[in-house]
Amino acid sequence: MPKRTDIRRILIIGSGPVTIGQTCEFDYFGAQARDVLREEGFLTVVVDSDPAATLTNPEFADAAYVEPLSPDSLSKIIGKENPDALLAITGGQTALNLVMLLSREKTLERMSVSVLGPDMETIARTENRRLFKETMQSAGIDVLPSGIAESIEEGMQVVRQLGFPVILRPAYTTGGAGSAVAYNIEEYVSMLAAALETSPINQVLIERAALGWKEVEVEVLRDCDGSALVMAISENIDPMGTHTGDSMTVLPAQTLGEEATDKLTDLTAQVVETLGIIGASTVRFALEPRSGEIVVIGANPRLGRNTALVSKSTGIPIARIAVKLAVGYTLSELGMSAPAPVDGRFSVKMPRFAFDRFPDADTTLNTSMKAIGEVVGIGLGFNEALQKAIRSLEIGRFGLGSDGRDAPEQERTAPDVIREKLAKPNPARPFFIRYAIENGMSTTEIVELSKIDPVFIEMIRELVEFESELGGKSLVSVTSETLRKAKALGYSDAQLAILLETEEEQVRLRRRVLGIEPVSGSIPTFDGRSGAAAAYFYSTYADTDDVAAPDGDKKILVLGGGPNRIGQGSEFDNCRVHACEALREEGYESIIISSNPDAVSTDFAVSDRLYMDPLTRENILSVIEREKPAGIIVQFAGQSMAAMVQTLKKVDVPVLGTSIDSINKARDRKYLAEMAKRLGLGWAPNDAATSVDEVRAKKSKVGYPMLVRAGRMVGGLAAEIVYDDDDLTAFLGSAIEITSDRPLLMDKFLEGAVEVGVDAISDGETAIACGVKEFIEQAGVHSGDSACSLPPYSLSSETIAEIKRQACVIAKELGIRGLFNVQFAVRGEQIYVLEVHPRASRTLPFVSSATGIEWTKVAVRIMLGKSLREQGITGEIVPKHVSVKETVFPFARFANVDVVLGPEMKSTGEVMGLDDNFGNAYIKAQIAAGQDLPEGGTAFVSVSGKDKSGVIEIGRRLRELGFDVVATKGTADVLREAGVDVKVISKIGEGRPDAIDLIKNGEIDLIINTPSGKKPRKHEVTIRSAIAARGIPIVTTMAGAKATLFGMEAVRKRAATVRSLQEYEE
């Protein structure tokens, strides 16, 4: 049937901020949905809370809202925009849960809004664990023995029938949130309580743990006529027991066999038919390796993480097709009759973790997802794809070992260590499989410990055996045939340099002399419409047809795009998408290199030529030689820009915008200090050291307290404030690497200062501030973890004007062309320059949304030669409203990790609140970030000694808002002396009930708890971890507490309203 004509206006719900389990793949789906619906003639209304979401670009939607993804906000938008239908399948679990709530509250029925794709009954049958199990069993589809619990009592009955071990799976969650494996009754009870609390409907599936079984995911499309088409079957290399988002995955599946594949295809069609899914679905199965038994584990009635991997691996934009199916098209009408052939290609997905940010977290992988991002390696052999995926992770590895970064010898040769690493799923397990083989362990023993299929073990064994053949050879003596084989197996030039005891550049020169060059394999694309296929490639050294690059002098390479990680995520992806749009508008072709299957910028419709490859020196130079671009843009690569600039030094292609020389000046702290002195700017004492001895020699020059951090690391990784020699000694002993390439940065810590960030732009002659942001948390909290306000909410107009002046003076002195960011600290009347970044910052999308100007496009036009005046920008853009950015953290995923903020960034994503005043904008941002602030109830307050003077104001305002206040003795004494009514509770270990008791009993609604000193006390960590696990709003700084109360007071005076970005720009 053709598309529906009974609907005209469609509301697309986004997925909100980047979190574990939901990264930028849903923005990729949402942007595709918005574009395809507009192409089909529908009016589109879009809503997301993430300022970095490309979905809410007001240029491409009829109405775009950046509002909290809450039932209240959605109801207001629906009432205002009157959509005929909602589209939730592109918005992840967030959108599905919202639709469920709106339906339960009768909002959709009352406002006559339909749901596109799966209806409410279908969503319930897939997300409600009880209904899913009953639906599958009624259709004769096998499931694991299991039971449903909606209380502790029911859970105890289920486990008595099943026995141990069992897996607990909460309903209506994503990324395995709240899921766990229980091996005994004691841990089962606590896990069950947590799982029930995690589920929005307080329902948990408890199933017999099929640990060690294979896990596969089947991506399928189904239309309204009942036709289904399996697009791909991907196989998790890690067995059941590890969340699929944390598992290595290969596509197509490698170990199933024809009979199992056929059965999976048939079962998938039966599952989606029984559930009534329309659109796309990922169906998950478990296979018992010996008997071949197959059971269904679950099915998503929406697009998911696996959808993105399949789309980027096959060249078929499944989201685009799923949306067309949701509005009435059939598969046959779209020309979809068979899945795309993979033509011998292998795609290997690897997850990117952030355990380096949470050293107290358990690195064991289980049924609750912990990865923050992922990459894909594509090649014509499994090992080529595997090694490319490892390089793509950007963790300092160049492949599966032999890269100079292997574990210490005592670890990689110790049988006990190896056996433990094989038996316990962890991020290092692939490398320890290699070590096991090197130490003579048999495939049978490795399989027994890891439960990974022997096919994959043997593939890794091939690498180990090949390297033994290279033993004793040099670059001169190795044959052309052997070198070619090495490249086909996925070895990088950097690895071969280690194996052949030479330099990477020498390997590159040698293979070029021998004619060993990568070829560009093409991935055919299809989008369900007639039009030219996109130019989509991957590099390979295997024997395949090479696709020649077209001639032309108007091609620009846009660099950046590794995996999502803390400190570098979807914000820069947003910039690269807009950069490609600007280049197209100016008549240029864009080229993207990336390895991130979730990114919007790797939608093959975004750029003119896409290379799905690692962002390594070898790959970048290869693409430059092939494409011969007219210029290269590095300003949207985040902190990876510095390494890329070094690669580009000797390339005969200009870096557009700020020159390499100016970029290096901005990174030279000595130069900046001299510049600040010359220009009369405030500059806090700082230095850099390349050895421990140099650190000790320079510490007195900087003075305590001192912020110390590893240089050239993303998001303040390995950063700490040290107050004395003991602190510094402890920091230096924490296995931090200090070298000339990675110096230790030493900055005077300005206690009590307010941090201010300026995103600005210069055309070489004129510089203007795009936006000035005041960070709400005090100096010492990483700016990426702090809320901020644009415009500033407490600084004087004179201070703001002087900050803008200083930023513009710096731009002129450094010769910046394009975007730049300057971090300032304000203490009293003194303004200090902290850092200068000659590139886009992670807050640029926020600033663009706040000001209504797409600054990325302005910067690209500057790089192409257009001045600010020629673009119609003659002065600063001053918004009439207030915008607040807030951050989102993954603490609930990591047990026993402290939630206190510091100089090392820990947030995964961000949200935005807009309103006419700071208070309402701040509260909107808090709601969007998941801080469900109460209107009243009981507030627990416990602050450090240095914060005692400020707690009186906090206590009084809480009482004025109607809160009961409870506090530990020290804080309570201060409040009582000031006349604030407060109830005293015991400190942990000094009596009961204590704070943990009240939290577990649900008697606390809000917590204000600041750390007591340089190192948090154990009981404080216990309190804050318990809070994080239960989702109770917590504030850990006095500045944050004051802002929170200010916002709560503002909401009492005037309820927040919803307005589209288009309305804010009027």
N, C-alpha and C positions, 0 to 999 in steps of 0.2 A: 504494500500500500504506500501511497505517497505521504509526504510529511503532513502533520496535523494542521488543520486550518482553523480549529476552534480555540487556539491560543495565539496570543500576539506578544505579550510582555512576559519575560521570564527572569526570575531572580536566581542568580548563581551564588551559592554559598561557598566561601573559601574555607580553608582549613586552619587559619590562624597562624600563630608563630611556629617557627621551627622548633620541634621537640624530638626527643628520642621516640621513634616510631612514626613520626610524621615530619619529613623534611620538605625540600622544595619540589618533590615530585608532584605534589598536589597543586602547587602553583602552575607547574607545567600543564597539568590536566585542565585546570581552570582557565588558563589563558587560551588553550585550544578550544575549550567549550565556548567561551565568549566569542572567539573569532568565527567559529563555524556557525553559531546561531545568528550572528550578524550577516554572514554570507547568505544564510537561508531566509533573511528578511525579518527576523524577529527583533524586537526591542529588548535590550539587555540591561538589567540592573545587577550590579555586582557588589558584594560586601565581603570584606576581610578585615582583620584587626592588625595585620602585619604591614608596616609601611614599606617593606622590601618586596611585597607581592606585586608581580607584574599584572596580576588579574585586575587590580583596581586602578590601572592607568586610565585617567579620565578621557584620554584621547580616543580610546577604543571601546568605551561603554557609554550607553545613553545616560546612565546615572551610576556613579561609583561612590561607595561608602567605605570609609575606614572607621569602623565602629566595633565595640566589643561583640564577640560572637556569643551572645546570650539570648535566651528567649525574649527578654524584655526589648532588647535592641531590634531583634528580628521582627517582633510584633509591630513595633513603631514603624519600621521601614516598610513592612507589608501594608500597614494602614495608610501610609503616605503614598506609596508607589502603585498600589493595587495591581500586583502581578497576577497573571492568569495561572502561572505554574512556578514551582520551585525545581531547581536542579541541584541535587545533593551528591550525586555519584562521583563528582570530581573533587569533593571537599573532605575526603577521608572520613575517619570515625567521628571527627568533630561535627561535620555537617549532618551525618546520619543521626547522631544523638540529638542534635538540635531539632531536626525534623520530627523525631520521635516525641520530644517534649512538646513541640508546637501542636502535634496531633493529639497528644494526651490532654493538653489544655483546651482542645477544641478550637484553637486559633485558626487552623487551616479550614476547618468546616465552616466556622463563623464568617470567614472572609472569602469563601469559595475559591480556595487555592488548591490546585491539584499538584501531585508529585510526579515528576517525569522519571521514566525508567522503572525500577522496582517500586511497587506500591507499598503501603504501610504493612500489609499482611506479609508480603515477601520479606521486607526488612526484619519484621519480627521473627519469621521462620528461620532466618539466617543468624540473627544476632542473639535471640533468646535461646540459650543453650538447651532448655527443656524442649521447646518447640522444634528445634533443629533435630535433636535426637529422635523425637517422635515421628517427625516427617520422614527422616531417612529410613527408619525401621518400617514404617507403613509402606514404603516403596520397595522394601526388600534389599536395601543397600546396607552393607555391613558397617557397623561402627564399633569402636572399642567398648568393652564392658565399662559401664559408667553409671553414675547417679547424679541427681541434681540436688543442691542444697540451697536453701534460702535462710538458713539459720545454723548456728553451731550444732544444735541438737540433730537436725537433719543430716548435717555433715558427718556426725559421729556414726549415725546409722549406716550411711553409705560406705564409709571406710571399713566398717566391721564386715560388710559383705564382700568388698573388693580385696582387702589386704594391702600390704605395702610392696613396692613403692607406688604412689599415685601422683598424677599431675592435676593441679588445680587450675581451672581456666575461668576467670570472671567473665560475665556477659557484658556486651556493649563496651569493650575496651579495645585499644590498639597497641601494637608493639609488645604484646604479652604483659601489659601492665597488670600487676597483682598476681601474675601467674607464678607457680613454683612447683618444685618436685619435693614431695615429702617421703622420707624413708622411715620415720618413726612417729609415734603418737604425740610426743611432746612437741616436735617442730610442726606437726600437722595442725595442731590446735591454733598455734599462733599464725601460721600461714593461712588457715581458713578464715580467721578473723580479719586479716588484712585483705584477703581476696574479696570477701563479702563487702567490705568497706569500699573497695576500689570499684566494684560494679555499680553503675548508676541505678540498677534495679535490684541490687543486693542479691544477686544470683550467681552461683558458682557451679560449673561442671566439674565433677571429680571423676577422673577416668584412670583405669589401670595404665600405668606408665609403660609405653612401648619403647623403652630405652634401647637404643642400638638398631632399631628398624630404620630403613631408608625413608627419607621424606622427599616428596616431589610436589611441585606446584604446576597446575595446568591452567593456562590462560585461555579463556573461551569467550566467544561472542554469541549472543542469542537475540533474535528479533521477535517482534510481536506476533509473527506467524508461527512461531515455535521452532524455526530452523536454528541449529546451533553449529558453530564452527570452532574447533580447537585450533588455536593459533600457535601454541608451543607448549612443550613439556620441559620444565627445567628441574634439575636434580640438585638437591643439597648434598654437598660433599660431606659435611658433618652430619651425623645421624640424628635421629629423634632425641630430644632432650636439650638441644641447643635451638634457641629461637631462630626461625628462618632468616630474620634480619641480621642475625649475628653469624650466620653460617656462610662459608664459601659455597658458591653456587655455579653450576655449569649448565650451559644451554648450547645445543640440545643435550638431553639426558644421555649418559654414556653407558650405564650398566643394566638397563632394564630388559632388553631383549624385545623381540617383535611381539610375542604373546602378551607380555605385561603392558606394552605400549598400546596395543589394540584394546585391551581390557580397560585401561585408564581412559582412553578416548570414549569408549562406550559408556563407562560409568559417569564421566563428566557430563555428557549430554543428558544422561538420566537425572543427575543431581540438579542441574539448572532447570530442567523441565519440571521436575517435582517441586522445586522452590518457586518457580514462576519468575525467574530473573529475566529482565530485559535490559540489554546493554552489554556490559563486560563483567566478568567475574573471575576471580582466582580461586580455584578449588584445590584444597590441600589433601593429600593422601599419605598414608603410611604403608610401607610394604615390608613384610617379614622376609629377610634375605634368603632363608633356607626353604621355607614352605611356599613362598610366593603369595601368601595371603595379603589381600589389599583391603584396607578400611579407609573410609572417608573421615577426615579430622574436622574440616570446616570449609566454609565457602563465604567469600565476601560478595555482597550484593552491590559492589562499587569497584571503582578503579583502585589499584593499590601499588605497593612498592614493586611487586613483580611485574606489573603492567608496564612500568617505565623501562625495566630491564628488557622485557620482550620487545617493546617498541623500538628501542635503540639497537637491539641485536638483529631484528628482522627488517627494519625499514618501514614498518607499518605503524602509523600513529593510531594506536588502539583507542585513545581517548576521543579523538575526532570521530571515529567510526561509531563508538559507543553512544556519543551524544546524538548522532544522526539516527541511530536505532531508537533512542529514547523519544525522539520527536516523530516517530512513525515510519521511517524508512525500513526496508527489509534488506537482508544481506544480498539477495540477488539484485535488487535495484542499485546497490552500491558496487556491484561487480565482484563481490567477495564470495568466491566459490572454493578456495583452497588456501591453506596457510602459505606464507612466503617460504620458498626454499632457502636454506641457509648456505648452500653451495660449499660444503666442507668447512665452513667457519665454526670456530669455537668462541664462545663468550664466557669468560670467567669473572664472576662478581666477587669482590672482597669487601668486607666491612671495615670502616675506619672508626677506631675507638678513641676515647679521651681519658684513659686511666691515668695518664701523666698529670692530669689536672686534679685527680682525686686519689692521692697516694694511699689513703686509708681504705679505699674500696677494694672489695674482693674481685679479682680479675677472672674468676671462674665464670664461664658462660653457661647460661641455663635457659629456662623457658621465658624469662623476662628480658626483653631486648635491652642492650646497653650501647650498641653502636650509634654514633651520631651522623655518620655519612657512609657512602659507599662509592666504589669505582668499578669500572668494567675494563677488562683487557680483551681485545678481539684479535684473533690470529687464525692461521690455518693449521695449527696444531695445539693440543692442550697445553703443552709446556710453554709454547710461545705466548699464548693468552695468559697463562698463570703468571709468568715472569713480568709481562707487561702490566698486569693488574697490581702486582706488588710494587713496581716502580711508581705506579699512579697514586698509591696511597700517600706519597710525600712524607714518609716517616724516616727518610734517610737510607732506605734500602734500594738497591739497584736490581734486585732479583732474589731468587730463593738461595741466598748465601753466596759465598765466594765474592763478596763485595766489600770486604774490609770491615763489615759491621756485624759479624757473627757474635754469638754469645761467647763469654770467656771460656777458655779451654776446659777449666775445671767443671763448668756446667755442661758443655756439649760432649764431654767424654764420660761423665759420671752416670753409670747405669741407673742408679736410683732416681736421679733427677730426670733423666730421659723418660723413664717409665712413668713417673708421676705426670710429666708434661703431656705424654701421650694419652694417659687414662683420663685426665681432667681437661675438658674443653677450655681452651684459653687462646688469646690472640697469637701466641707464639707457637702453637702446635704445628703448623706447616713446616716451620724451620726445624722443629725437633723431630719430625718424621725424617727429615734429611739427615740430622745428626745420628738418629738411630740406625739408618742404613749405613752411614759412614763407619759406625762402630760395630758393624757386622750383624745387626739384628735382622732376623728373617721377616719376610712379608707376613707370614702366619702370625708371628708374635706381635707385630705392629698392629695387625687387624684385630687381634684378640684384645689388645689394650685400648685401641682408639675406636673400634667398631666402624672404621672407614673402609669402604670397599677396596679389595686388593687391586682392582684396576687402577685406582688413583695412586696407590702406593707404588705400583710398578712403573707408572709414568714418572714419578719423582725419582725412582731408582735409575731410570734412564739418564737423568741429569747427573747423578752421582757417578755413574759408570763412565759417562762421557768425559767428565772432569778428570777422572783417573787416567784417561787416554791422553789428556793434555799435559800430564805431569812431566816436568823436565823440559818441555818445549818452550821455545822463545817465539817472539813475534816474527822473527826472520825465518825460523825453521818450520813453523806451522804451515801446512799446505793450504792452498786455496780451497780445496774440497772440505777440509776440516773447519776452516774459518767460516765457510758458507753454512756448514751444518750447525756450527755454534750459533750463528745468527738465526737460523730457522728454528732452533730450540729455544729462542727467546733471550739469549744472552745479550746484555747491553755491552757497549764499548767499555763502560766503566768496569764491569765484571771481568771482561777479557783482559783488561789492563792489569788487574790483580792476579789473574791466573797466569798470565804470561810475563809478569814482573816488568811492566812498562807503564807508559802514561796513556790516558784515555785518548788524547789527541793523536798519539802515534798509532794507536789501533785504528782510529778513523782514517788517517792518511793511508795506512797499509791496505785496508780493505777497499778503499777507493782506487788505489793503484791496481788492485786485483779485480776491479769491476764488480765488487760486492756492494750493491746499493739496495736500499729498500724500494719496494714497489708499492703503489697505492692500489689496494684492493677496493673494489666498489661494492657498496651495499645498495641494491635496488630499492627504491622507495615507492610507496603507493599510499594515496590518501583518500580514495573513494571519490575522486573527481577527475575529470579529464584535465590534464596539464602536464608540463614537463616534469620529469622526475628530478628530485633534488640531488645535488652533488654531495654525496655522503661517502666518506672513505675511512680506511684504516691502513696502517702501514704493516708490511709483512716482508720477511726475507724468504718466505717459501715460494715455491714455483707457481706463479699465477700470472694472469694477464695484467699488465700495468696500464693504468688509466692516465693518459697525458693531461697535464694542466693546460688550460686554454691560455693563449697569449692575451696581453692587455696590460696597460700601464696605470689602470685605476683600481688596483686591488690593494686592500689594506688588511694586514694581519692583526687581529685583536687577541692579545695574550691574557691568560688567566683562566682558571676553571678546574682546579683539582677537586678533591672531595670536600663536602661540607665538614667543617670542624669548628671547634670553639675558637673564636677570634677571626674566622674567615668563612663566611657562609653565603646565604642567599643574597645579601646586600650587594656583593660584587657581581653576582650573576645578574641581578637587576640592571646594574650599570652596563654590562656587556650586551644585554638584549637591546637597551636603548641606544648603545653605540652603533650596533648593526642597523637599527632603524635610521639613525642619523646619516650613516654612510650611504644607505640606499637612497635616502631623500636628496643627498648631494651628488648622486650619480656614480658612486663608488661601489665596488663589490667588497663584501666582507668575508674574511676567512677566520674560522674559530678552530683552535686546538683544545680539546678537553677530554677528560676521561670520566666525567660525572654523568651517569645515565639519568639522574634525577633532575638535572639542571634544565631550566627553560632555554638557556642558550645552546643546549645540544638538541633542541627541536630542530630538525633539519630544514624547517621552513624559516628559521630565524636568520641564519647566515646564508651567503651564497655558496660557500664551500665549507664543509665541516669535516674535520679529522678527529676521529675518536681514538685518541692516543695519549700516552703519558706526556706531561709537560716537563720533559727532561731536555738537557742541552742537545743530546743526540737527535731527538725528534723535532725540536724547534728548528735546528739548523737544516734538517732534511726537508721540512716543509718550506722553509725560506728558499732553499736551492730549487725546489720543484716549482713553487708558485711565482717566485720573483716579484714579491709585492712592492708597491711604490713606497710603502711606509709601514711602520709597526707602532701599535698603541699598547703601552704598558701601564697606563694610569689606572686601569681597572683590575689590576692583578693583586691588589691588597699588599700585604707584607711580603708576598712572594716576588714582588717587583724587583727587589734588590738583587736577588740571585739571577733573575732573568736579564737584568741590565748588564751584569758581568758577562753573560753568554753573548750578548749582542755587541759588545765593545768592538770586535774586529769584523763585524758583518757589514758588508757594503750596502746596507739599507738603512735609511734614516729612522731614528726613533722620533715619532711625531710628538709635538708639544714640548714640554720641558726637556732640555738636552741631558745627555748622560752626565756631562760635566756638572751641571746644576744639581742633578739628582745626587751625585756623589758628594757635593758640597753640603747639601741638606742632611746627609748622613754623617758628616764629619763633625763631631762634637767640639773639637778644638776650633775649627773654623767658625762654627755657630757662636761659640763663646766670644771670639774676637769680633765677630760681626755685631753681636749684641752690645759689646763695649763701645764699638765705633759708632753705633747708631743711638746710644744712650738708652738701651732697653734693659729692663731687669732680667737678670740671669742667675739662677740659683747655682751655687757651687756644684760641680759634677766632674767626673773623670771616667776613664775607661781603662781596664787592665787586661792584659793578655796572659797573666799567670797569677797563681796564688801569692807569690812573693810580692808581685807588683800591687796586688790588692792591699796587702798589709802596709806597703810603703806609702800608698796614696790615701789611706783612710782618713788620716788627720787633716788632709787638705780639704776633704769634703765635709767631714764632721758628722757626729751622730745627732739625732736619728738619721739613718741613711736608707734610701731605697736602693736595693741591689737586685739586678735582674740580668738574665742571660741575654746577650745582644743578638739581634736578628732572629728573634723567635716570635711566633705569632701569638697575639693576645696576652702578652705579659707572662708567658710560660716561664717557670722557674724564677719567680719574683718574690721578694720578701722585704719587709721593713725591719731593719736591725737597729737596736738601741744601744748596744755596747759590744765589747770585744767577744764576749761569750756568744752572743747572737750571731756575730759574723763568723766565728769559728764553726758553729753548728751548721750554718748555711753552706760554708765552703766544704764541709764534710759530707754534704748530701749528694755526692756523686755528680755534681754539676761539672760540665766540661768547659774549661776556660782555655781558649787558644787565640791565635792571631785572627783566625777566621770567625771565631765566636767569642769576642771579648766580653768581660763582665762590665756592665754599665753601673756606675755609682753616682747617685743623685742625692743631694741634700733633701731630706723629707721636710716639707713645709707643713708642720702640724697646724690644724685649724684653718687651713686655706680653703677657699672655694675654687674648684676647678672649672674652667671655661674652655669650650672648644669652638673654634671658628672654622667653618667650611667656607672656602673662598675660591675665587676664580680670577685669572689674569690673562689678558691677551698679549702681554709683553709691554704694553704701554699703560693700560688702565687695569686696576684691580678693584674688585668690590667683594664685600662679604655676602655670600649666599645666605648664611644664617649664623647667628651667635647663640650658642646653647650653654645654659648654666646647668652644671651637673648637681643633682640634689644631694647625693652622698658626698661626704667630706673627702678631701684629698687623702689618698691612701687606698681608696677603693678604685679598682680599675675602671676607667671611663666606660668600657664596654659592658660593665656590670651595673652601672649607675643609671638611675632615671635621670632625665634631663628635660629642661623646659626651653622652648623657643617661642617668644623672646625670653630672656632671663627674667626671673620673677623677684629677685631681691637686690640686684646690682643697680647702682645709680646710672642715670643716663650718661653722666660724664665718664664713668668707668667704661661703659659699653662703647662709647664713641672712641675712647683712647685705645681700647682693645682692637677695634676695627682699624684704626689708623696704624697701629703697630703691625697688624697682619699685612696690610697693603705695602708698608715700607719693606717688610721682609721679602715679599714677592718681587718687588722691584730690584732689591739687592741681589737676590738669587737668580734673577732672570727667568722666573717661572712663566710658562705658557700652558694654560689649562687649569686644572683643579689643584688645590692644595689645602692642607689642614694644619692649623696651628693650635697647640694645646697651651693654655695659660693657667697660672695659679694667681689668685687674688687674695692677699692677706692684708687686711686693713686698707691702707691707701696704696700699697705697693703692688705692682703688676709684674709677674715673672713670666718669661717665655720658658716653656718646658721642652717642647719638641716641635719640629717642623717636618711635615710629611708632604713631599711634592707629588701627590697622587690623590685619587678619590679616597675618602674615608668610609668606614662602615656606616656612618650616619647620613651619607649623602641621600639615599632614597627617602629617609625621614625628612630631611630638609626640603627635598623636592616636593614631597606631599604637603609639607607645611606652608610652603611659599607659592605653590601652584606653577613653578617653573621646573621643567625637566633639565636640570643643570648638566646632566651627562651629555645631552644633545648639544647644549651650548658649548661645552668643552670640546666636543668632537669638531664642531664647526670652526672653533679657534685653531685647532690643530691643522685644519685644512686651509687656514688662511683668512677666515672671516673674523673681524674684530667684534668686540662687544657692541660698539655703536652700530656697526653694519647689521647686527642682529636685533637692533631696537632696544638694547639694554643700556641705558644711560645712567642708571643709579641703582641703589639698593632696593630690593623688594621687601617692604615691611608689611607682614600680614596683620590683619585687624583682629585675628583670633589667636588663641593660645594652643600650642601643640606640646604634648608631653610624651616622651618615649619612655617605656618601661621594659625591663628585661625579664626573661623567662629562664628558669633553672631546672636542671635534671636531678635535683637532690633526692626526689622520691624514688629514683631508680637505684640509688646506692645507699645501702644500709650503713649506719654508723659513720656517715660523712657529715662534717659540720657545715652548717648553712651560712656561717659568718663570711662576709665578703672581705676581700683584701686586694692587694696589687696584682694578683694572678687571676685572669679572667676565667669564669666558670659558666657563664650563661650560654645557652644554645640558640636563643632567638630573641625577638623583640616584638613589642606591640606599640600602638599609638592611640592617644586620646586627644580629640579636638573639641574645643568649646570656646565660649566667649570669655571665660575666666580660668585662672590657673586651677582653682579648687575642683571645678567640675571636670576639667580636662584630666587632672591627676587621677580622680576617682575612676573615670572611664578607662584610663590606662591600667589601673589596678584590677578592675573587673576583667578587662581583656587578658590580663596576665594570669588570671585564675585565682587572684586574691579576692575571694568572696567576702568582702568586708561586711561585718554584721552591723545592724542598726542599733543594737544594744546587747546586753548580756554581761558577761564577766571578762574583764581584761586582766591578764597576769603581767605584772611589771617587775622586772629584775634588771638593774643596770649596774655598770661598773662604778668604781669609786670616782673616776674622773667625770662621770656623767651624772653624779648625784645632784649637782647644783641645777641641772636642767630638768630633772625629773619632776620637780614640783609643778612646773607649768604643764607638763604632760598629764600628771595626775589630776590637776584641777580641770583641764579641758575634757578628760575622759569622764569625770563626774558630771560636768555640765551637759555632756552628750547622753547621759543616762546610764553609763556603765557602772557596775560594781567593780571595785579594784581589789585585787589580791596581790600580795607581794611577799618576798622573803624579808627576813628581819631588817637587814641593813637598809634596803630601799624603803620598807614600811616605816622605819623610824624617821627617816627624812620627810616622808609624806605626812606623817602624823604631826610632827613638829610644826609643819606649815598649815595644819588644819584640814588636811585632806583625809576624808573617811576611807579607811583601808583595812582589809582583813589580812592578818599575818598567817602564812603557811610555812611549813618546815622546809629547810634546805634538804636536798637529797642526802641521805645518810645521817640526818640529825632528827629523825622522827617522821611519823606518818599522820595524816596524809601529806604528801609532798606534791610538787608540780606534776610529776609523771602520773600520780594517781588521779589528779583532777583532769589531766589531759585524756587519759584512758577512759575516764568516766563520762567524757563529753561535757564537762562542766566549765571548760575554757573556750571563749569565742574569739579572743584576740590576744596576741602575745607581743610584748615589747621587751626584748632581751638583748642587751649589748654585752660583748665579751669583756671578761674581767681584767684582762691583761694582755701581754705580748703573746702568750700561748694560752688558748682556751683551756679551762679546767675540764676534767673528765665529766663531771656532772652537768656542766653547761652543754657539752656536746651531746650527752644523753638526752637532755631536754629538747634541744633543737632538732635532733634526729627523729625523736618521737613525733614532734610537731610536723616535720616534713612528711613523714609517713602517713599522717592523717589529714593533710591538706588544710590545717588551721592557718589563718593569716598570721604571719610573723614578720616583725620589723626588727632589724639587728643594729640600727644606727639611730642616733638621736635626730639627725637631719631627716631621715626617712620617717621617723615617728611624727615629727612636727608637720611634715608635708601631708602625711596620711590623715592626721586630725584636721588639718586645714581643709582637705578635700571633703571629709565627712561633714564638716560644718557647712561647707558650700552647698552640698547636696540637700541639706536640711532647709536651706534658704530658697533654692530653686532647683527643680528636677532637671536632669540633663535632657537635652533634645538631640535629635538626629538630623544631620544635614549632609548632603552629598558634597564631594570635593568640588563639583561644578558650582554649587551654591556658595561654598566658601571662597571661590575665586571671583565671584561677581563683585 
